[in-house]
Amino acid sequence: MTAVITDEKIPNNVNLAGDRRLQRALEEWQPHFLSWWQDMGPVGFQAKDVYLRTAVSVEADGWAHFDYVKMPDYRWGIFLEPKQAGRVHGFGDNQGQPVWDEVPGEFRNMLRRLVVTQGDTEPASVEQQRHLGATAPSLYDLRNLFQVNVEEGRHLWAMVYLLHTYFGRDGREEAEELLKRRSGDSDKPRILGAFNEPTPHWLSFFMFTMFTDRDGKYQLAALAESGFDPLARTCRFMLTEEAHHMFVGETGVQRVVKRACELMKQAPNGDVRAQGGIDLPTIQKYLNLHFTLSLDLFGGEVSSNAADAFAAGLKGRYKEDRYDEHKLIGTHYTMDVLEDGKAVTKDIAMRNALNEVLRNEYIKDCQRGVDRWNKTIKDEGVDFELTLPSHKFHRQIGMWSTVCATPAGELIDRAEFEAKKHAWLPSAADETYIKSLMHAVTEPGKMASWVAPPAKGINGLPGEFQYVRLGA
């Protein structure tokens, strides 16, 4: 790909061809992006043809175009949902006033921080997953990994578009910094903790796309309510692609669960590991880990930043129009808080509790996914139930990070937690075992022994379709 930006190379609906200033900015940024992609994107597969979905427009017949493409040649698009005439602020102090098409000066720093934080998560997940291709359990899964990766790259482009278009020199500098931070780097890490954690194997990848990408759904949905209209329109389109990422995670774990049940029934003593599978108690440990890491992404339980963003009209609640009251002045939210080392229930000013409101919506959504996994277990005739741990368990951010709790939410001392933590969270031995299973399966239609086949192929294709062409 050349450094010249065109509508053909970068599908868009933001008048890229007619905006010379934006073209110049992106033409300077694009080579740095491609250099980052080659250095930090999927290792070993940059020259391979991958059957990918590419968005070429926002219309129903344009946002899901399937074909083989080499990932560095992917058409990184910039799309906003069509503008809604007469749209007004749906919440906050400016409720009922016309939304902004330009950045309001008094909220410039707050808005830039929201865009940068969201933008930083996109390249971070690509970096976390860059080595997974070498151990893919099937070509179907390999293709899904790369679909997630290129769409995270496109989402980065979406945030960079906002920075370049609406934030001047500061925005251009922030866009460059998005390519300079590195997941897990001790000197220049990614902004949010969960995006500095390793994703060393496919069970972690499935859990990440189930839980951490689901956090992305709720953050994007809250930003899609924004009174800064370009951000709202950008996030609404991103949500259409985020759904596939969660599908990869939820169905991926479901397939691991199903295979565990099959192996339990095949072995006289039910020893799944002896047959090269991942047992249900170990799946529970990784569920505990990734769910709690993702809970931290919502921030502190009581937050003045959340209150300020809501008051300004920049970040709302999930599906704000479901609610009757949108200013939240004098209203309260009942929640558990930590006081003198004990959990107590209190009424917190609603604006300050909005992180917890969003987190609880997320928890309910995660539970629906776990319920589907448990239905698979029940359908297989196995007596076991996966559970979400308490929001107090294994927290690194917020008030619960200062105490220790069991998965049931009982507060305990540090010594008891340390003595029992490997019954609740993956141990070094668990990691060693899971990694021992990770061997690439590259024959079309075949699956690794630890995961069941998918219910159906991508885009209606048969299971034996060659989703990635691995030949020279």
Backbone torsions as a table, in degrees:
resi	resn	phi	psi	omega
1	MET	NA	133.8	178.1
2	THR	-79.3	172.0	180.0
3	ALA	-82.5	-2.4	-179.1
4	VAL	-84.4	121.1	-178.1
5	ILE	-85.4	125.8	175.3
6	THR	-132.8	165.2	177.6
7	ASP	-63.6	-29.2	179.1
8	GLU	-69.5	-41.7	-178.5
9	LYS	-77.5	-36.0	179.9
10	ILE	-122.4	86.3	178.4
11	PRO	-55.2	138.5	-174.5
12	ASN	-161.8	164.7	170.2
13	ASN	-130.8	36.4	-178.7
14	VAL	-117.7	22.6	178.3
15	ASN	58.2	42.9	-179.3
16	LEU	-60.1	-40.4	-178.0
17	ALA	-63.0	-29.9	-177.0
18	GLY	-98.4	2.2	-177.4
19	ASP	-113.3	88.8	-174.5
20	ARG	-65.2	-34.7	179.5
21	ARG	-63.9	-44.0	177.8
22	LEU	-65.7	-40.1	177.6
23	GLN	-57.6	-47.1	-179.0
24	ARG	-61.4	-41.9	-179.4
25	ALA	-63.5	-45.0	-178.2
26	LEU	-73.0	-31.5	176.7
27	GLU	-65.5	-30.8	175.5
28	GLU	-76.5	-36.6	-176.4
29	TRP	-79.4	-35.0	-172.5
30	GLN	-56.9	-46.1	179.1
31	PRO	-60.6	-34.0	177.4
32	HIS	-68.0	-38.9	176.2
33	PHE	-62.0	-47.8	-178.7
34	LEU	-64.5	-35.1	175.6
35	SER	-65.1	-43.1	176.3
36	TRP	-61.0	-44.8	-178.4
37	TRP	-60.5	-42.5	179.2
38	GLN	-66.9	-36.9	-177.6
39	ASP	-79.4	-37.5	-168.8
40	MET	-121.3	-0.9	177.4
41	GLY	-83.9	-168.6	-175.4
42	PRO	-53.9	125.5	-176.5
43	VAL	-82.1	126.9	171.6
44	GLY	91.3	0.3	-174.1
45	PHE	-130.7	12.2	-175.0
46	GLN	-64.4	-28.3	-177.1
47	ALA	-96.9	4.0	-176.4
48	LYS	-89.8	149.4	174.5
49	ASP	-83.2	124.9	-177.2
50	VAL	-122.2	136.1	-179.9
51	TYR	-80.4	97.0	-171.7
52	LEU	-117.3	155.0	172.6
53	ARG	-93.7	129.2	179.4
54	THR	-123.2	131.8	174.4
55	ALA	-82.0	125.4	177.7
56	VAL	-115.8	-8.5	173.6
57	SER	-166.7	173.0	-179.1
58	VAL	-88.7	-9.1	-179.6
59	GLU	-70.9	160.3	-175.9
60	ALA	-58.0	-33.9	-177.9
61	ASP	-91.4	7.2	-176.3
62	GLY	-122.6	-18.0	-173.5
63	TRP	-88.3	-4.1	-179.5
64	ALA	-135.6	74.1	177.9
65	HIS	-98.5	121.4	-175.7
66	PHE	-103.0	135.7	174.0
67	ASP	-172.3	166.8	173.6
68	TYR	-74.5	137.6	177.5
69	VAL	-153.6	146.4	170.6
70	LYS	-81.0	134.0	-170.6
71	MET	-56.7	-40.4	177.8
72	PRO	-63.2	-18.5	179.1
73	ASP	-96.7	5.5	-179.9
74	TYR	-58.1	143.8	-176.7
75	ARG	-88.8	89.1	-176.4
76	TRP	-69.4	104.8	-174.0
77	GLY	-89.3	165.1	174.3
78	ILE	-127.3	109.4	-174.9
79	PHE	-130.8	137.9	170.0
80	LEU	-120.1	142.4	171.7
81	GLU	-56.7	147.5	179.3
82	PRO	-54.1	144.6	-178.3
83	LYS	-67.5	135.9	178.6
84	GLN	-94.7	112.7	-178.5
85	ALA	-61.3	136.4	175.9
86	GLY	74.9	12.5	-179.2
87	ARG	-63.9	140.2	179.8
88	VAL	-124.7	164.5	174.7
89	HIS	-58.2	130.7	-177.9
90	GLY	-95.4	-2.5	-175.9
91	PHE	-163.8	171.9	174.3
92	GLY	81.4	-169.4	-174.8
93	ASP	-67.7	-20.7	-178.6
94	ASN	-102.4	17.2	-177.6
95	GLN	-52.2	131.9	178.5
96	GLY	91.0	-13.5	177.7
97	GLN	-84.7	154.7	178.5
98	PRO	-58.5	141.3	178.1
99	VAL	-68.5	164.1	-177.2
100	TRP	-92.8	136.0	171.0
101	ASP	-98.5	-12.4	174.5
102	GLU	-125.8	160.7	-177.6
103	VAL	-69.5	123.0	175.4
104	PRO	-70.2	128.9	-172.5
105	GLY	-55.3	-39.8	-175.6
106	GLU	-70.9	-16.3	-179.3
107	PHE	-114.8	13.2	-174.8
108	ARG	-56.6	-49.7	-176.1
109	ASN	-66.6	-42.0	179.4
110	MET	-63.6	-42.9	-178.8
111	LEU	-67.6	-41.9	178.3
112	ARG	-61.6	-40.3	178.7
113	ARG	-62.3	-40.7	178.0
114	LEU	-62.9	-43.6	-179.1
115	VAL	-66.9	-44.3	-178.2
116	VAL	-65.5	-42.4	-179.0
117	THR	-63.7	-43.6	176.8
118	GLN	-65.2	-44.4	-179.4
119	GLY	-61.8	-33.5	-177.7
120	ASP	-67.4	-27.7	-178.9
121	THR	-70.2	-26.2	-172.1
122	GLU	-69.0	-55.7	176.8
123	PRO	-68.4	-26.7	-179.4
124	ALA	-59.2	-45.1	-177.2
125	SER	-68.0	-33.8	174.9
126	VAL	-61.1	-44.1	178.8
127	GLU	-63.1	-40.6	179.8
128	GLN	-63.1	-30.2	-171.2
129	GLN	-104.4	7.3	-167.0
130	ARG	-65.9	-23.3	-177.8
131	HIS	-97.7	-2.5	-171.7
132	LEU	-69.4	-25.4	-178.1
133	GLY	-57.0	-30.7	-176.6
134	ALA	-68.2	-15.5	-176.6
135	THR	-128.4	26.0	-177.1
136	ALA	-61.3	135.7	-178.0
137	PRO	-75.2	-9.9	177.1
138	SER	-169.4	165.5	174.5
139	LEU	-67.4	-32.0	175.0
140	TYR	-58.5	-47.8	-179.7
141	ASP	-69.6	-36.6	178.5
142	LEU	-60.9	-45.2	178.1
143	ARG	-62.6	-41.7	-180.0
144	ASN	-64.0	-39.0	175.3
145	LEU	-56.8	-49.0	-176.5
146	PHE	-69.6	-31.6	175.0
147	GLN	-63.1	-44.3	176.2
148	VAL	-59.8	-45.4	-176.6
149	ASN	-61.5	-48.8	-177.1
150	VAL	-68.2	-31.8	178.2
151	GLU	-73.0	-32.8	171.8
152	GLU	-62.9	-38.2	174.9
153	GLY	-62.2	-40.8	178.1
154	ARG	-66.2	-37.0	177.7
155	HIS	-66.1	-33.7	173.3
156	LEU	-61.5	-45.4	177.0
157	TRP	-57.0	-39.0	-178.9
158	ALA	-62.5	-43.2	178.9
159	MET	-71.1	-37.4	178.6
160	VAL	-66.0	-36.5	174.2
161	TYR	-55.6	-46.3	179.4
162	LEU	-62.9	-42.6	-179.5
163	LEU	-63.9	-44.9	-178.7
164	HIS	-69.4	-36.5	-173.0
165	THR	-81.4	-34.5	-168.5
166	TYR	-118.5	-5.8	-173.7
167	PHE	-123.6	11.2	172.1
168	GLY	59.2	-144.6	-176.6
169	ARG	-62.3	-40.4	177.5
170	ASP	-57.8	-41.1	179.5
171	GLY	-65.4	-42.0	178.5
172	ARG	-62.7	-39.8	178.4
173	GLU	-66.4	-40.5	177.9
174	GLU	-64.4	-38.2	179.0
175	ALA	-62.5	-37.8	176.7
176	GLU	-67.6	-39.3	-179.4
177	GLU	-64.8	-29.9	177.7
178	LEU	-60.3	-26.6	179.3
179	LEU	-93.6	-6.0	-177.0
180	LYS	-100.4	-29.8	175.7
181	ARG	-69.9	155.8	-178.9
182	ARG	-136.5	137.0	178.0
183	SER	-60.2	124.5	176.8
184	GLY	80.9	-1.2	-179.5
185	ASP	-70.2	133.0	-176.8
186	SER	-71.6	-28.3	-178.0
187	ASP	-93.3	-35.5	-176.2
188	LYS	-138.4	66.6	-176.3
189	PRO	-74.9	169.1	171.2
190	ARG	-68.1	159.7	-169.5
191	ILE	-66.6	-43.3	-174.4
192	LEU	-101.6	139.5	-171.6
193	GLY	-56.7	-44.2	-177.0
194	ALA	-61.1	-22.3	-178.4
195	PHE	-91.0	7.9	170.3
196	ASN	-110.4	-0.6	177.5
197	GLU	-80.4	145.4	178.0
198	PRO	-71.4	152.4	169.8
199	THR	-120.1	80.6	-166.2
200	PRO	-83.0	-12.2	-177.1
201	HIS	-156.3	175.7	-170.7
202	TRP	-74.0	-26.6	174.6
203	LEU	-64.8	-41.4	175.8
204	SER	-63.7	-38.7	179.0
205	PHE	-62.8	-45.4	178.8
206	PHE	-63.0	-40.8	178.2
207	MET	-66.5	-39.0	179.5
208	PHE	-62.2	-48.1	-177.8
209	THR	-71.6	-25.3	174.3
210	MET	-71.9	-50.4	-170.4
211	PHE	-97.9	-47.8	-175.5
212	THR	-75.3	-39.9	174.4
213	ASP	-66.8	-26.6	175.8
214	ARG	-70.2	-35.1	170.1
215	ASP	-57.5	-42.3	178.1
216	GLY	-57.3	-38.9	176.8
217	LYS	-56.5	-46.6	-175.7
218	TYR	-74.1	-35.3	175.4
219	GLN	-66.0	-44.8	179.0
220	LEU	-64.0	-39.2	179.9
221	ALA	-64.4	-38.3	177.9
222	ALA	-67.8	-38.7	177.6
223	LEU	-73.0	-26.5	177.9
224	ALA	-67.0	-13.3	175.3
225	GLU	-88.0	-3.1	-169.1
226	SER	-58.4	146.5	173.6
227	GLY	-78.9	-9.2	169.7
228	PHE	-86.5	100.9	-165.3
229	ASP	-60.6	-40.3	179.0
230	PRO	-60.5	-35.7	177.4
231	LEU	-68.0	-44.7	-179.9
232	ALA	-60.1	-45.0	-177.5
233	ARG	-68.6	-36.3	177.0
234	THR	-63.4	-47.5	-175.9
235	CYS	-67.5	-32.8	179.4
236	ARG	-62.9	-39.7	178.4
237	PHE	-71.7	-37.6	178.8
238	MET	-59.7	-32.8	-178.9
239	LEU	-63.0	-29.7	178.7
240	THR	-64.2	-33.2	179.7
241	GLU	-85.0	-31.9	-179.7
242	GLU	-60.4	-28.9	-179.2
243	ALA	-59.9	-37.2	179.7
244	HIS	-67.3	-36.9	179.9
245	HIS	-61.6	-43.4	178.5
246	MET	-68.1	-35.3	175.3
247	PHE	-60.0	-44.0	178.5
248	VAL	-58.4	-43.8	-178.5
249	GLY	-70.5	-49.5	-176.1
250	GLU	-64.7	-46.0	-179.7
251	THR	-73.4	-28.1	176.6
252	GLY	-63.3	-49.5	177.5
253	VAL	-63.4	-40.0	179.6
254	GLN	-58.9	-39.2	178.9
255	ARG	-69.3	-35.5	175.8
256	VAL	-66.7	-41.4	177.9
257	VAL	-62.4	-46.5	-179.2
258	LYS	-61.0	-42.9	179.9
259	ARG	-66.0	-38.4	176.7
260	ALA	-59.1	-43.4	179.6
261	CYS	-64.7	-41.9	178.7
262	GLU	-60.5	-43.7	-178.8
263	LEU	-70.2	-34.8	176.4
264	MET	-58.4	-41.3	-176.9
265	LYS	-75.8	-24.1	-179.6
266	GLN	-78.8	-30.6	-176.7
267	ALA	-89.8	134.0	179.4
268	PRO	-55.3	-37.4	-178.5
269	ASN	-101.5	6.6	178.1
270	GLY	70.6	19.3	-176.0
271	ASP	-81.4	100.2	-177.3
272	VAL	-69.4	-41.6	-177.1
273	ARG	-63.7	-34.6	-179.9
274	ALA	-63.2	-19.4	-179.2
275	GLN	-107.0	14.0	176.1
276	GLY	78.1	28.5	177.5
277	GLY	-114.3	178.3	177.9
278	ILE	-108.9	114.9	-173.9
279	ASP	-71.6	156.6	-176.1
280	LEU	-62.5	-40.5	176.4
281	PRO	-60.0	-34.5	177.6
282	THR	-70.9	-38.8	174.8
283	ILE	-58.4	-40.1	177.6
284	GLN	-60.5	-40.5	179.3
285	LYS	-61.9	-43.9	-179.6
286	TYR	-71.5	-32.1	171.3
287	LEU	-59.2	-48.1	179.7
288	ASN	-57.0	-43.3	-176.4
289	LEU	-66.2	-54.1	-172.2
290	HIS	-74.5	-31.7	175.7
291	PHE	-63.6	-45.1	-176.7
292	THR	-72.6	-35.4	174.0
293	LEU	-60.6	-37.7	-178.8
294	SER	-74.0	-32.0	175.7
295	LEU	-58.5	-35.5	-178.7
296	ASP	-63.2	-25.2	-175.3
297	LEU	-67.0	-15.2	179.3
298	PHE	-82.8	-9.5	177.4
299	GLY	88.0	-170.8	-177.0
300	GLY	-65.6	151.1	-177.2
301	GLU	-65.6	-38.1	177.2
302	VAL	-116.3	116.4	-167.8
303	SER	-138.0	121.0	173.6
304	SER	-72.9	-29.0	177.2
305	ASN	-63.5	-42.7	177.3
306	ALA	-62.4	-41.0	179.1
307	ALA	-62.6	-43.5	-178.7
308	ASP	-65.2	-42.2	-179.1
309	ALA	-65.5	-36.8	177.3
310	PHE	-69.3	-46.2	-179.6
311	ALA	-58.8	-38.9	-178.9
312	ALA	-73.7	-16.1	-177.6
313	GLY	84.6	21.4	-175.7
314	LEU	-94.8	-32.2	-177.5
315	LYS	-143.0	119.4	-176.4
316	GLY	-101.3	-159.1	174.8
317	ARG	-92.9	168.4	175.5
318	TYR	-67.0	121.6	-177.5
319	LYS	52.1	62.5	-175.8
320	GLU	-52.8	-33.7	-175.5
321	ASP	-70.4	-5.8	175.7
322	ARG	-72.2	-20.7	-172.4
323	TYR	-92.0	157.6	178.7
324	ASP	-91.0	-29.6	-175.0
325	GLU	-117.6	130.3	-170.0
326	HIS	-124.1	2.3	175.2
327	LYS	-99.4	-31.1	175.7
328	LEU	59.9	41.2	175.0
329	ILE	-98.9	121.7	-179.5
330	GLY	81.5	6.6	177.5
331	THR	-101.4	159.6	-174.4
332	HIS	-135.3	162.1	179.3
333	TYR	-129.0	127.2	-179.1
334	THR	-85.1	124.7	-176.0
335	MET	-154.3	161.6	174.3
336	ASP	-78.4	135.1	173.7
337	VAL	-131.9	164.5	-178.9
338	LEU	-100.0	122.7	176.8
339	GLU	-135.7	122.5	179.1
340	ASP	54.1	40.3	176.9
341	GLY	77.3	8.4	-178.8
342	LYS	-126.2	150.5	175.8
343	ALA	-84.2	124.9	177.2
344	VAL	-131.2	153.2	179.7
345	THR	-96.3	128.1	-177.8
346	LYS	-139.9	160.4	172.0
347	ASP	-92.9	121.2	-178.5
348	ILE	-111.3	141.6	176.7
349	ALA	-50.3	127.7	-170.1
350	MET	-56.1	-42.8	-179.1
351	ARG	-60.2	-38.1	179.6
352	ASN	-76.0	-14.9	-177.9
353	ALA	-99.6	9.2	-170.6
354	LEU	-66.4	-29.6	173.8
355	ASN	-60.8	-41.2	-179.4
356	GLU	-71.3	-34.7	175.8
357	VAL	-60.1	-46.9	-179.5
358	LEU	-67.5	-39.8	179.2
359	ARG	-61.6	-40.2	-179.0
360	ASN	-69.9	-33.0	172.3
361	GLU	-62.2	-42.2	178.1
362	TYR	-61.9	-44.1	-179.1
363	ILE	-60.6	-42.3	178.9
364	LYS	-62.5	-38.3	178.6
365	ASP	-66.9	-43.5	176.8
366	CYS	-59.9	-39.4	-179.0
367	GLN	-62.2	-36.6	178.2
368	ARG	-62.2	-38.0	176.9
369	GLY	-66.9	-43.3	178.4
370	VAL	-63.5	-36.5	176.7
371	ASP	-59.9	-39.1	178.9
372	ARG	-67.7	-37.3	175.4
373	TRP	-62.8	-42.3	-179.1
374	ASN	-67.3	-30.5	175.0
375	LYS	-65.3	-39.1	176.2
376	THR	-60.9	-43.7	178.8
377	ILE	-61.7	-45.4	-180.0
378	LYS	-63.9	-42.1	179.9
379	ASP	-62.8	-28.3	177.9
380	GLU	-82.2	-4.2	178.0
381	GLY	77.7	25.6	-178.5
382	VAL	-105.0	139.8	-178.9
383	ASP	-94.2	89.2	178.5
384	PHE	-162.7	147.3	178.5
385	GLU	-135.6	126.1	172.9
386	LEU	-81.7	144.5	-177.5
387	THR	-137.2	148.7	170.0
388	LEU	-78.5	134.7	176.0
389	PRO	-74.3	165.8	176.7
390	SER	-60.5	150.7	175.9
391	HIS	-67.5	-9.7	177.5
392	LYS	-86.9	-14.9	-172.6
393	PHE	-81.5	133.7	169.3
394	HIS	52.9	46.3	179.9
395	ARG	-94.7	143.1	178.2
396	GLN	-112.9	-11.7	-179.2
397	ILE	-129.0	143.4	176.4
398	GLY	92.1	-177.8	-172.9
399	MET	-63.8	-30.8	-176.5
400	TRP	-77.8	-7.6	176.8
401	SER	-71.9	-14.3	-177.5
402	THR	-90.8	-2.7	-179.4
403	VAL	-132.0	170.3	174.6
404	CYS	-110.4	143.6	-179.9
405	ALA	-142.9	155.3	173.5
406	THR	-80.1	166.9	174.7
407	PRO	-58.7	-23.2	177.3
408	ALA	-81.7	-6.9	177.5
409	GLY	95.8	6.5	178.5
410	GLU	-78.7	127.3	179.0
411	LEU	-74.7	131.2	-178.9
412	ILE	-134.1	170.2	179.6
413	ASP	-84.0	167.2	-175.7
414	ARG	-61.2	-39.6	-177.9
415	ALA	-62.8	-41.9	179.4
416	GLU	-67.8	-39.2	179.0
417	PHE	-61.9	-46.0	-179.2
418	GLU	-62.6	-35.8	-179.1
419	ALA	-69.8	-28.0	-173.7
420	LYS	-111.0	-4.3	-167.9
421	LYS	-62.6	-29.2	-178.3
422	HIS	-80.2	-4.0	167.8
423	ALA	-83.4	-15.8	-175.1
424	TRP	-113.2	-27.9	-175.9
425	LEU	-127.9	154.3	-178.3
426	PRO	-58.9	138.3	175.8
427	SER	-96.1	172.4	175.2
428	ALA	-60.2	-36.2	178.8
429	ALA	-67.1	-38.2	176.0
430	ASP	-61.7	-44.7	179.6
431	GLU	-61.6	-43.0	179.2
432	THR	-61.3	-43.2	-179.7
433	TYR	-65.0	-48.4	-178.2
434	ILE	-59.3	-43.9	-179.6
435	LYS	-64.2	-29.8	179.5
436	SER	-66.6	-20.6	179.9
437	LEU	-85.7	-13.1	-170.0
438	MET	-82.9	93.0	176.2
439	HIS	-130.4	133.9	-176.3
440	ALA	-64.6	136.6	171.3
441	VAL	-115.3	114.8	-171.2
442	THR	-116.2	0.9	177.2
443	GLU	-81.7	126.1	-177.9
444	PRO	-52.7	133.2	177.5
445	GLY	86.1	-9.8	-179.1
446	LYS	-93.9	154.8	-178.0
447	MET	-130.5	150.4	171.0
448	ALA	-63.0	157.0	-173.4
449	SER	-68.4	-17.9	-173.2
450	TRP	-96.1	2.8	-177.3
451	VAL	-138.9	139.9	178.1
452	ALA	-80.4	157.8	177.2
453	PRO	-65.3	157.2	175.3
454	PRO	-70.9	159.8	179.8
455	ALA	-66.8	-31.7	178.4
456	LYS	-156.6	164.5	-179.0
457	GLY	-83.7	179.4	178.6
458	ILE	-80.5	135.9	174.8
459	ASN	56.4	34.1	177.4
460	GLY	74.2	13.4	-176.7
461	LEU	-82.4	154.6	178.8
462	PRO	-71.5	161.3	-176.6
463	GLY	-61.0	-29.6	-176.9
464	GLU	-88.5	10.6	179.2
465	PHE	-64.4	143.9	-178.6
466	GLN	-87.9	87.4	-175.9
467	TYR	-66.7	-28.7	176.3
468	VAL	-130.4	127.0	177.8
469	ARG	-88.9	108.4	-173.7
470	LEU	-91.6	-8.3	178.5
471	GLY	-67.3	163.1	-178.2
472	ALA	-63.6	NA	NA
